[in-house]
Amino acid sequence: MIFFLFIRSTLFLFFITILSIFWCLLLYLSLAFTFKVRKYLFYIWSRLILISIKIFCGIKYKIKGLENIPKNKSIIFFSKHQSAWETFAFLSLLPNSCFILKKSLLNIPFFGWGMRLGRHIAIDRKLGIYSIKKILKLGEKRKLEGLSIIIFPEGTRTLPNEHPKFYTTGIVLAQKTKSKIIPIVLNSGKFWPKNKWIKFPGTILVLIGKSIDVVNLDRKVINKYLYKWIKNNSIKLEEIFSKFD
C-alpha cells in the first residue's frame, strides 16, 4: 500500500514539476502584457494542480463559505497553514489575492521564479521590524491595486493538531489599510503531511468564515478571538462538514 502511494506521489510531483516549468516560461513571456494575463496564468496553473492531485493521489476538496467573500473588495484572509496544498489551491480558490510569504521560497527553481511575478509580499523574518514595515507598506500598495492578501498568522506550516500562537502583524495591516479579516480553517495536513513525500487520498475540507471589521478593536482582543475561532473550528471541522452532507 505504501509503495503504491509512493509511486502515485512521485508521478504527481514529476507532473507538477514539468507543469511549473512551462508555467514559469509563460509567465515571463507574459511580461509583455498586463498583470491581468499573469493572474489568469496563476489561476490556470492552480486548477491544473488541483486536477492532477485528484488524478494521481486521490486528493479532492470541499469548500464552504465562499459566499462570505465580498466581490470587488480587497480583504485579508487569516488562514490555517498545514501543507503546500493551500499555497497552490488558494491561487484559484481565492483569486485576485497575493500571499505574504518567506523570501526564500522565491529562490525555488520554476515555482519560486514564477511566484516572483505574482506581486506577493516576500519577507525575511530575520530582519524583524523591517519585515513588518515592508508588509505594511506593500500591503497598502496591494490594496490600492485591488488585491486581497493571504496571511498565515502562525507564521509557518503546522501539524494538524498543533495550534501555535498568532502573530499580530496581519491585524496591524488590516487596521492600517481599513480592511476586513476573513478566517479560514482546513485540514490539508491530514492528506499532504508537512515535509513528507507521500500524499494520502481523501477530501480536504476548507471552511471560510464571515468577515470581521477590526479597525476600531483592540489588537490583543481580536487576535485572541481569531485564534479561538480558528482553533475551535479546526477541531470541529469534520463535524461541521458532516452537517452539510
C-alpha positions, -999 to +999 in steps of 0.1 A: +000+000+000+027+025+010+047+016-021+017+023-043+012+057-026+049+064-031+046+058-068+015+079-071+030+108-052+062+106-073+042+108-105+023+138-092+054+156-082+070+148-115+039+161-133+037+194-114+075+200-119+071+197-157+039+218-155+056+245-134+085+248-159+061+256-188+040+278-164+071+298-154+082+303-190+047+315-200+047+339-170+079+356-181+067+357-217+035+374-204+055+403-191+048+420-224+011+421-214-009+433-184-008+418-149-043+405-156-028+380-180-004+368-154-032+364-128-050+342-153-019+320-157-017+317-119-054+306-119-050+280-147-018+266-131-036+262-097-066+245-113-043+221-132-026+212-099-059+205-082-070+183-110-037+164-112-035+157-074-070+143-076-060+120-105-026+109-092-031+110-054-069+108-050-070+141-031-102+161-035-115+190-016-148+205-003-151+242+004-178+260+024-183+298+029-173+312-005-204+334-002-187+352+027-161+367+004-172+401-008-169+408-045-146+435-059-133+444-024-098+438-010-097+419+023-072+400+044-075+362+047-063+347+080-057+310+071-045+279+089-014+265+072-007+228+072+008+219+038+018+231+004-017+224-008-031+257+002-002+276-014-012+260-048-050+259-042-056+294-030-044+309-062-076+297-078-099+293-048-092+328-036-084+346-070-072+381-071-051+376-040-015+376-031+005+359-003+027+371+025+054+345+022+091+337+030+115+354+007+135+321+004+106+305-014+112+327-044+146+310-049+130+276-056+135+268-093+105+275-115+079+276-087+097+304-069+107+321-101+071+321-112+059+334-078+081+364-081+057+377-108+025+374-087+030+406-067+033+386-035+048+402-004+081+384+003+097+389+037+128+378+056+117+371+092+153+376+104+150+413+096+124+418+124+108+452+124+120+459+089+099+430+076+068+443+094+074+478+079+076+461+044+044+442+050+026+474+059+040+494+030+034+468+003+001+457+019-013+492+013+000+492-022-016+458-029-049+470-017-047+500-040-040+475-068-073+457-059-056+426-044-066+408-013-039+394+010-035+359+023-016+356+056-007+326+077-008+341+112+010+311+127+040+320+105+047+286+091+032+252+084+019+233+114+008+197+121-030+191+121-033+191+159-009+220+165-022+255+174+008+278+180+002+314+189-007+340+162+015+369+151-004+402+152+011+416+120-019+407+099-042+426+123-020+457+122-021+455+084-059+452+084-063+482+107-038+503+088-055+495+054-090+496+069-096+460+056-118+433+070-104+399+080-118+366+069-106+335+089-101+301+071-096+267+086-086+235+067-072+200+073-048+197+043-020+183+065-040+152+070-035+142+034-004+162+023+017+160+055+043+186+063+077+177+048+065+143+037+069+128+002+038+106+003+003+121-002-027+102+011-061+100-007-090+118+009-110+150+009-095+183+022-121+204+040-119+242+037-141+264+059-143+302+052-157+323+080-176+356+079-157+389+075-147+408+107-142+445+109-112+451+131-105+487+125-116+501+159-109+469+180-080+462+204-054+441+187-049+417+215-087+412+218-092+405+181-061+383+179-075+362+208-109+360+190-094+349+157-071+323+174-101+308+193-123+308+162-097+291+140-087+266+167-122+256+177-134+252+141-102+233+132-111+208+159-147+205+148-141+208+111-152+173+101-183+176+123-192+209+107-190+195+072-209+164+081-240+186+087-239+197+051-237+162+037 
